[in-house]
Amino acid sequence: MDCKRNPLPFYSDHKLESSGTDFKVRTMGVALYHKPKDKSARNSAAKKAVAGK
């Protein structure tokens, strides 16, 4: 099975042990990227509390 929209996912075939049913699993990597533009949290009380432990 090819996905022309996204080349990252891959497929694998498996069989359920209890029933013997075949099924396909689509696995796809997801990039998590976080770079906030708001810098107000850098001096928050919650961050100071964690740093002080």
Backbone as CSV, one residue per row, in Angstrom:
resi,resn,N_x,N_y,N_z,CA_x,CA_y,CA_z,C_x,C_y,C_z
1,MET,0.848,-1.180,0.000,0.000,0.000,0.000,0.894,1.244,0.000
2,ASP,0.707,2.106,-0.944,1.492,3.333,-1.027,0.599,4.524,-0.739
3,CYS,1.165,5.497,-0.076,0.438,6.732,0.184,1.141,7.831,-0.603
4,LYS,0.512,8.314,-1.636,1.138,9.312,-2.498,1.165,10.698,-1.857
5,ARG,0.284,10.919,-0.870,0.240,12.232,-0.218,1.346,12.396,0.813
6,ASN,1.741,11.306,1.465,2.719,11.395,2.541,3.645,10.178,2.474
7,PRO,4.942,10.360,2.243,5.851,9.222,2.120,6.328,8.649,3.461
8,LEU,5.973,9.257,4.595,6.496,8.813,5.876,5.845,7.564,6.472
9,PRO,4.565,7.331,6.300,3.975,6.176,6.975,4.429,4.848,6.365
10,PHE,4.371,3.818,7.195,4.612,2.475,6.672,3.549,1.549,7.247
11,TYR,3.354,0.448,6.588,2.294,-0.488,6.933,2.904,-1.813,7.341
12,SER,2.247,-2.488,8.266,2.671,-3.825,8.665,1.433,-4.702,8.831
13,ASP,1.587,-5.979,8.549,0.495,-6.939,8.660,0.645,-7.720,9.952
14,HIS,-0.466,-7.946,10.630,-0.468,-8.673,11.896,-1.659,-9.612,11.933
15,LYS,-1.627,-10.542,12.874,-2.726,-11.472,13.054,-3.062,-11.522,14.538
16,LEU,-4.346,-11.373,14.844,-4.785,-11.471,16.236,-4.623,-12.910,16.706
17,GLU,-3.981,-13.091,17.857,-3.736,-14.433,18.361,-5.029,-15.159,18.722
18,SER,-5.962,-14.434,19.328,-7.172,-15.097,19.820,-8.106,-15.537,18.693
19,SER,-8.309,-14.705,17.675,-9.269,-15.034,16.618,-8.618,-15.410,15.296
20,GLY,-7.348,-15.090,15.113,-6.677,-15.373,13.859,-6.990,-14.374,12.761
21,THR,-7.660,-13.273,13.111,-8.028,-12.252,12.135,-6.799,-11.460,11.699
22,ASP,-6.649,-11.305,10.392,-5.558,-10.493,9.847,-5.959,-9.023,9.858
23,PHE,-4.987,-8.150,10.129,-5.244,-6.719,10.056,-3.965,-5.986,9.711
24,LYS,-4.118,-4.806,9.172,-2.985,-3.964,8.789,-2.884,-2.792,9.761
25,VAL,-1.648,-2.414,10.079,-1.396,-1.272,10.950,-0.633,-0.230,10.150
26,ARG,-1.137,0.983,10.172,-0.444,2.097,9.534,0.298,2.858,10.630
27,THR,1.607,2.971,10.506,2.432,3.672,11.482,3.011,4.907,10.817
28,MET,2.945,6.021,11.532,3.410,7.274,10.939,4.109,8.103,12.008
29,GLY,5.287,8.585,11.700,6.006,9.453,12.610,5.376,10.832,12.647
30,VAL,5.403,11.434,13.814,4.840,12.772,13.984,5.915,13.651,14.622
31,ALA,6.250,14.728,13.984,7.236,15.663,14.528,6.532,16.628,15.479
32,LEU,7.023,16.680,16.689,6.476,17.616,17.676,7.461,18.763,17.824
33,TYR,7.018,19.944,17.528,7.886,21.115,17.549,7.177,22.208,18.327
34,HIS,7.885,22.786,19.284,7.283,23.834,20.107,8.297,24.959,20.271
35,LYS,7.963,26.108,19.759,8.810,27.281,19.930,7.880,28.471,20.125
36,PRO,7.482,28.695,21.367,6.531,29.779,21.614,7.139,31.148,21.331
37,LYS,6.323,32.030,20.838,6.761,33.400,20.580,6.573,34.266,21.816
38,ASP,5.650,33.867,22.681,5.375,34.605,23.907,6.385,34.188,24.978
39,LYS,7.191,35.100,25.456,8.238,34.785,26.434,7.816,35.098,27.859
40,SER,6.534,35.391,28.085,6.089,35.788,29.414,6.194,34.656,30.437
41,ALA,6.171,33.409,30.005,6.213,32.284,30.941,7.605,32.041,31.505
42,ARG,8.616,32.643,30.924,9.987,32.422,31.413,10.184,32.895,32.845
43,ASN,9.444,33.920,33.258,9.601,34.464,34.608,8.383,34.169,35.477
44,SER,7.649,33.107,35.171,6.430,32.804,35.909,6.736,32.254,37.303
45,ALA,5.791,32.403,38.185,5.941,31.899,39.560,6.052,30.368,39.561
46,ALA,5.345,29.705,38.688,5.394,28.242,38.641,6.800,27.759,38.257
47,LYS,7.437,28.431,37.323,8.780,28.032,36.915,9.785,28.309,38.042
48,LYS,9.627,29.409,38.738,10.507,29.716,39.856,10.360,28.707,40.983
49,ALA,9.139,28.228,41.211,8.879,27.232,42.256,9.572,25.919,41.946
50,VAL,9.550,25.495,40.671,10.182,24.245,40.262,11.696,24.398,40.335
51,ALA,12.228,25.528,39.938,13.674,25.748,39.945,14.228,25.815,41.363
52,GLY,13.389,26.245,42.303,13.844,26.390,43.673,13.864,25.100,44.467
53,LYS,13.366,24.024,43.915,13.328,22.732,44.640,14.660,22.073,44.695
